[in-house]
Amino acid sequence: MTGHDMAGKSPGKSSAAAGGTSRIGLALFWLYVLLYAGFMVLVLFRPDLLSLRPFGGVNLAIAYGMGLIAGAFVLSIVYMLVAGAAGPGDGDA
């Protein structure tokens, strides 16, 4: 198979797609780092705010923590959709 990798794919096209998805993955990672850093800033400098109950009986610490978990899930779905659109069948043999 001349010009193809072991899976029979052309290396040039998959390399370009991999570069795009890795950039998107890094951007989503840094977005999550910023969200988490915001939580850490609250914990370090304004712990009094974490005891507020803006959403009924749930304090801000719990709400923010659950939001971080949900945010990670949403960002992973965004990455999955974008990576799936970038290159067809990267996992196929």
Secondary structure as GFF3:
##gff-version 3
##sequence-region A 1 93
A	DSSP	alpha_helix	11	45	.	.	.	ID=ss1
A	DSSP	three_ten_helix	47	51	.	.	.	ID=ss2
A	DSSP	alpha_helix	60	86	.	.	.	ID=ss3
###
